[in-house]
Amino acid sequence: MPALMVVGCTSNAGKSLLVTALCGWLAQQGYRVTPFKGQNMALNAYVTSDGGEMGYAQAVQAWAADIVPTTAMNPILLKPQGDMTSQVIIQGRAVGVTQAQDYYQNYFDLGWQAITQSLTELQKEYDYIVCEGAGSPAEINLKHRDLTNMRVAKYLQAKTILVGDINPGGVFAHIIGTLALLDPEERALIKGLIINKFRGQKSILDPGLSWLETNTKIPVLGVIPWLEQQLPAEDSLSLFARKKSNTELNIAIIQLPKISNFTDFDPLLLEPTVQVNYIQAGQNLGTPDVVIIPGSKTTIADLNWLHTTGLAEQIISYHQKGGWIFGICGGMQMLGVEVHDPQGLESNLTKMQGLNLLPTKTIITPNKITQQRQSISVYPVPNVRVNGYEIHQGFTQVTAETKPLFLDPHLGYVDGTGRVWGTYLHGIFENGTWRKTWLNQLRSRRGLAPLTTDVPDFSQQRRQMLQNLTQTVAAFIPWGQFLKDS
């Protein structure tokens, strides 16, 4: 089966974008194509139909290829917990927590077995497999234990593309240095070079491109300009919310140190009347229309961070003045009276006082719940079907009267004031009618006219965005010629 691979000179060079666009292009040509990333480190996860966890980026790439995401597309997912530890998820299931220095000793052989098994499974079903590397393939101190980059490329004998990010400068040195540090067998697999995130006049760059081709004997496939339309960020350091003009609502999202599944907010970022702002330590919360506390990989540690930074006090004061607050997953757990982690599963903190804005108590337990969910909304609009997924450890107990958000009362709650909301349902804002109805409640408080609620779900909008991305990249990279020549 033909195999392709994209590796990058650095992190954030554009590997995910290129794999997404290439999967989309091959699918448009009528091929059955699947993405693959042997090992991903990310706190954005997606839950498959069989309850397995995988990197959200690979789910996006699968949607671009018009296929259903499966854990075989990302057999190893590492979810950082702080203090150089990560939760290890292999073939969709959490198998343990490891220190960084122990990971390869304990999981290298098991991980490579999972990778090869997954590749065998995918090879039986698809015409093409498009693999994504991680970081750089030329980290000489790590190459002997690198599960993700050229080990996979050599195993598949994949035609490999090397992409460099020109935006910070030094892209020619990055490309030449990366090629120099690859073994001859690895370098022979590099069949094309791409420069990404170019701002400016390409004619000025052309002499450098000619020099690259002459000196490396590898063709430059193309130059991709800086694209405003970006894929969901995998790293919280890459979080940003563009400033918009003529917005009517202001939503503040707390940027927790271990914020997870912040892809939940993609539908809000694309709402034309909504300005989203991420709030960090030391910033003034202000008076937004609603404050959202997102998911967290380490609920108690991030709750402690809220208290020590003073953001907890700001949130409570904001609520006392009539503000609205929405917590998702770990954020909902923080809104309760207390959170307990008696076994120290997420950090060395075993108990923390919550924000006391929802009458709930949560206990973190070893059993991890990962499942897709469908339910019927009860509030704010009844009888609307909603879809999403759960990823959490522990259970939450209600200690006083609340209103259920959904027909399944354990999925979410609203307090007696109707101003504090919490849910375990990731992807809640992807439900178009529910999202617009919720926004209309915020708009009503401001005396703004309601938005129409008869809108498609975000999945349709995302599909169009991925098609646009595929077409945009194809205008700069001649995929057909590359596949023919290489």
ZAMARGU-4260 file (C-alpha; in steps of 0.2 Angstrom, whole numbers, plus 5000, padded with zeros to 4 digits):
<rodrens>
0) 5000/5000/5000 | 5007/5017/4996 | 5013/5027/5011 | 5017/5045/5013 | 5024/5054/5027
5) 5026/5072/5033 | 5040/5077/5045 | 5045/5094/5051 | 5061/5104/5054 | 5053/5110/5071
10) 5037/5109/5081 | 5023/5119/5074 | 5030/5119/5056 | 5014/5113/5048 | 5014/5094/5048
15) 4996/5093/5054 | 4990/5105/5041 | 4999/5096/5027 | 4993/5079/5032 | 4975/5086/5034
20) 4976/5094/5016 | 4984/5079/5008 | 4971/5067/5016 | 4957/5078/5009 | 4965/5079/4992
25) 4967/5060/4990 | 4949/5058/4996 | 4944/5070/4983 | 4953/5060/4969 | 4943/5045/4975
30) 4956/5036/4985 | 4952/5027/5002 | 4965/5037/5013 | 4968/5037/5032 | 4979/5048/5043
35) 4991/5041/5055 | 5002/5047/5069 | 5011/5034/5079 | 5013/5044/5095 | 5005/5061/5099
40) 5007/5071/5115 | 4992/5082/5117 | 4978/5087/5130 | 4965/5088/5116 | 4957/5071/5114
45) 4943/5064/5104 | 4933/5049/5109 | 4929/5036/5095 | 4913/5026/5093 | 4920/5012/5103
50) 4925/5023/5118 | 4944/5024/5114 | 4954/5040/5116 | 4964/5047/5101 | 4972/5064/5097
55) 4960/5076/5091 | 4971/5082/5077 | 4970/5064/5069 | 4951/5065/5071 | 4951/5081/5061
60) 4962/5073/5048 | 4950/5058/5047 | 4936/5070/5044 | 4945/5078/5030 | 4947/5061/5022
65) 4928/5059/5025 | 4931/5043/5036 | 4926/5039/5054 | 4941/5041/5066 | 4948/5026/5075
70) 4961/5024/5088 | 4972/5014/5075 | 4975/5031/5067 | 4984/5037/5084 | 4989/5021/5093
75) 4999/5031/5107 | 4993/5046/5115 | 5002/5054/5130 | 4993/5067/5141 | 5004/5078/5151
80) 5000/5079/5170 | 5014/5090/5176 | 5030/5086/5185 | 5037/5077/5170 | 5023/5064/5171
85) 5010/5059/5158 | 4996/5047/5157 | 4999/5034/5144 | 4985/5029/5132 | 4988/5014/5120
90) 4976/5009/5107 | 4963/5020/5115 | 4964/5014/5133 | 4974/5022/5148 | 4987/5010/5153
95) 4996/5020/5166 | 5005/5035/5172 | 5024/5037/5169 | 5038/5049/5172 | 5047/5055/5157
100) 5063/5046/5161 | 5054/5029/5163 | 5043/5030/5148 | 5054/5022/5135 | 5060/5009/5146
105) 5043/5004/5151 | 5033/5007/5135 | 5044/5008/5120 | 5042/4989/5115 | 5024/4990/5119
110) 5022/5006/5109 | 5031/5000/5094 | 5020/4984/5094 | 5004/4995/5095 | 5011/5005/5080
115) 5014/4991/5069 | 4998/4982/5073 | 4988/4998/5069 | 4998/5000/5053 | 4994/4982/5048
120) 4975/4985/5052 | 4975/5001/5042 | 4984/4994/5027 | 4970/4981/5025 | 4957/4994/5023
125) 4964/5009/5014 | 4973/5013/4997 | 4984/5027/5005 | 4991/5030/5023 | 4997/5048/5026
130) 5008/5048/5042 | 5013/5063/5052 | 5029/5065/5062 | 5031/5074/5079 | 5043/5088/5083
135) 5059/5085/5073 | 5065/5069/5065 | 5083/5074/5069 | 5084/5076/5088 | 5100/5066/5089
140) 5099/5063/5107 | 5082/5055/5105 | 5083/5046/5088 | 5087/5029/5095 | 5070/5029/5104
145) 5059/5039/5093 | 5043/5030/5089 | 5035/5043/5078 | 5046/5050/5064 | 5059/5041/5053
150) 5056/5024/5062 | 5039/5024/5054 | 5045/5031/5038 | 5058/5017/5036 | 5046/5003/5042
155) 5033/5009/5028 | 5047/5015/5015 | 5036/5030/5015 | 5039/5044/5002 | 5042/5058/5015
160) 5040/5077/5014 | 5050/5089/5025 | 5042/5105/5029 | 5050/5120/5037 | 5042/5135/5045
165) 5049/5152/5037 | 5040/5163/5049 | 5053/5164/5063 | 5067/5165/5051 | 5081/5152/5048
170) 5071/5140/5037 | 5086/5136/5025 | 5097/5132/5040 | 5083/5122/5047 | 5081/5111/5032
175) 5099/5109/5028 | 5103/5105/5046 | 5089/5092/5047 | 5094/5083/5032 | 5112/5083/5038
180) 5107/5074/5054 | 5097/5061/5046 | 5105/5044/5042 | 5108/5040/5024 | 5094/5028/5023
185) 5082/5041/5031 | 5088/5055/5020 | 5084/5044/5005 | 5066/5044/5009 | 5064/5063/5009
190) 5056/5066/4991 | 5051/5084/4993 | 5053/5100/5003 | 5039/5112/5007 | 5041/5130/5015
195) 5026/5135/5026 | 5019/5151/5033 | 5028/5163/5020 | 5023/5181/5021 | 5029/5192/5006
200) 5034/5191/4988 | 5038/5174/4982 | 5050/5181/4969 | 5062/5187/4983 | 5062/5169/4989
205) 5065/5160/4972 | 5084/5161/4972 | 5085/5152/4989 | 5073/5139/4983 | 5084/5136/4968
210) 5099/5134/4979 | 5090/5122/4990 | 5086/5111/4975 | 5104/5112/4968 | 5112/5108/4984
215) 5100/5095/4991 | 5095/5087/4975 | 5077/5086/4982 | 5063/5096/4974 | 5055/5110/4982
220) 5036/5106/4980 | 5030/5123/4984 | 5028/5138/4996 | 5012/5139/5007 | 5008/5157/5012
225) 5003/5162/5029 | 4985/5156/5031 | 4973/5164/5043 | 4962/5149/5043 | 4971/5137/5055
230) 4968/5120/5062 | 4963/5118/5081 | 4979/5121/5091 | 4986/5105/5100 | 4997/5115/5112
235) 4989/5128/5124 | 5004/5139/5121 | 4997/5141/5104 | 4980/5147/5110 | 4974/5163/5103
240) 4957/5172/5099 | 4958/5184/5085 | 4950/5201/5089 | 4934/5204/5079 | 4925/5220/5075
245) 4906/5223/5078 | 4904/5209/5091 | 4890/5210/5103 | 4895/5197/5117 | 4911/5194/5126
250) 4915/5177/5133 | 4930/5174/5144 | 4938/5157/5145 | 4950/5153/5159 | 4967/5147/5152
255) 4971/5134/5165 | 4989/5127/5166 | 4983/5110/5160 | 4968/5115/5150 | 4961/5101/5140
260) 4949/5099/5125 | 4949/5117/5121 | 4943/5112/5104 | 4926/5113/5113 | 4927/5132/5110
265) 4930/5131/5091 | 4911/5134/5087 | 4912/5150/5098 | 4927/5157/5090 | 4918/5156/5074
270) 4903/5165/5080 | 4903/5182/5071 | 4894/5191/5085 | 4905/5183/5099 | 4922/5189/5105
275) 4932/5176/5115 | 4946/5180/5126 | 4958/5168/5135 | 4961/5174/5153 | 4978/5170/5161
280) 4986/5172/5178 | 4988/5191/5182 | 4974/5197/5170 | 4959/5206/5176 | 4943/5195/5173
285) 4933/5211/5169 | 4914/5210/5166 | 4911/5197/5152 | 4894/5191/5147 | 4900/5173/5153
290) 4915/5165/5161 | 4919/5148/5155 | 4930/5136/5165 | 4936/5122/5153 | 4942/5105/5155
295) 4958/5100/5164 | 4969/5085/5164 | 4973/5089/5183 | 4957/5096/5191 | 4964/5099/5209
300) 4980/5106/5203 | 4972/5118/5192 | 4959/5122/5205 | 4973/5126/5217 | 4980/5137/5203
305) 4964/5147/5202 | 4965/5150/5221 | 4983/5155/5222 | 4982/5167/5207 | 4967/5176/5214
310) 4957/5171/5199 | 4945/5160/5210 | 4941/5176/5220 | 4938/5186/5204 | 4926/5172/5198
315) 4917/5171/5214 | 4915/5190/5215 | 4910/5191/5197 | 4896/5178/5201 | 4890/5188/5216
320) 4888/5203/5205 | 4876/5193/5193 | 4888/5185/5181 | 4886/5169/5172 | 4898/5154/5173
325) 4899/5138/5163 | 4910/5124/5168 | 4915/5109/5156 | 4921/5093/5163 | 4935/5097/5175
330) 4929/5115/5175 | 4912/5109/5181 | 4921/5099/5195 | 4929/5115/5201 | 4913/5124/5202
335) 4907/5112/5216 | 4910/5112/5235 | 4925/5100/5235 | 4936/5089/5224 | 4944/5074/5231
340) 4958/5064/5224 | 4962/5051/5238 | 4974/5041/5228 | 4983/5055/5220 | 4979/5050/5203
345) 4981/5067/5195 | 4993/5076/5206 | 5001/5076/5224 | 4986/5086/5230 | 4972/5075/5237
350) 4958/5087/5242 | 4954/5105/5237 | 4940/5117/5241 | 4930/5121/5226 | 4922/5138/5220
355) 4906/5133/5229 | 4895/5139/5215 | 4887/5122/5211 | 4881/5110/5225 | 4892/5096/5220
360) 4906/5085/5226 | 4918/5076/5215 | 4929/5061/5219 | 4943/5057/5206 | 4944/5038/5204
365) 4955/5026/5194 | 4940/5021/5182 | 4941/5033/5167 | 4925/5036/5157 | 4927/5038/5139
370) 4912/5037/5128 | 4902/5046/5115 | 4885/5052/5121 | 4868/5057/5114 | 4855/5065/5125
375) 4840/5076/5125 | 4841/5094/5131 | 4830/5099/5146 | 4837/5117/5148 | 4838/5130/5141
380) 4828/5123/5127 | 4818/5106/5129 | 4818/5091/5117 | 4833/5095/5107 | 4845/5081/5103
385) 4863/5084/5108 | 4879/5075/5104 | 4896/5075/5112 | 4908/5064/5122 | 4914/5061/5140
390) 4932/5060/5145 | 4934/5061/5164 | 4940/5051/5179 | 4929/5051/5195 | 4911/5054/5198
395) 4901/5070/5204 | 4888/5069/5217 | 4874/5082/5219 | 4871/5088/5237 | 4857/5100/5234
400) 4843/5104/5222 | 4848/5108/5204 | 4841/5108/5187 | 4846/5095/5174 | 4853/5101/5158
405) 4849/5085/5149 | 4838/5070/5150 | 4852/5061/5158 | 4854/5071/5174 | 4872/5066/5177
410) 4878/5074/5161 | 4875/5092/5167 | 4867/5104/5180 | 4861/5122/5182 | 4860/5130/5199
415) 4844/5137/5206 | 4849/5155/5200 | 4850/5148/5182 | 4867/5157/5180 | 4879/5143/5184
420) 4880/5129/5172 | 4891/5113/5172 | 4892/5098/5160 | 4903/5083/5157 | 4898/5084/5139
425) 4913/5089/5128 | 4908/5096/5111 | 4892/5104/5118 | 4894/5120/5108 | 4895/5110/5092
430) 4876/5107/5093 | 4870/5122/5083 | 4852/5124/5090 | 4858/5122/5108 | 4872/5134/5106
435) 4862/5147/5098 | 4848/5145/5111 | 4861/5147/5125 | 4869/5162/5116 | 4851/5170/5115
440) 4850/5169/5134 | 4866/5179/5135 | 4859/5191/5122 | 4842/5193/5131 | 4851/5200/5146
445) 4859/5213/5135 | 4843/5217/5126 | 4850/5211/5110 | 4838/5203/5097 | 4839/5184/5097
450) 4849/5174/5084 | 4840/5161/5073 | 4841/5144/5081 | 4837/5134/5065 | 4856/5131/5061
455) 4866/5116/5056 | 4878/5108/5068 | 4896/5113/5068 | 4901/5097/5060 | 4894/5104/5043
460) 4904/5120/5046 | 4920/5111/5050 | 4918/5100/5034 | 4917/5115/5023 | 4932/5123/5032
465) 4942/5107/5028 | 4937/5106/5010 | 4942/5125/5009 | 4959/5121/5017 | 4962/5106/5005
470) 4958/5117/4990 | 4969/5131/4996 | 4984/5120/4999 | 4982/5111/4983 | 4984/5128/4974
475) 5002/5129/4980 | 5007/5111/4981 | 5005/5100/4965 | 5001/5084/4974 | 4997/5074/4958
480) 5014/5078/4951 | 5023/5074/4967 | 5015/5057/4968 | 5019/5054/4950 | 5037/5059/4951
485) 5042/5052/4967
</rodrens>
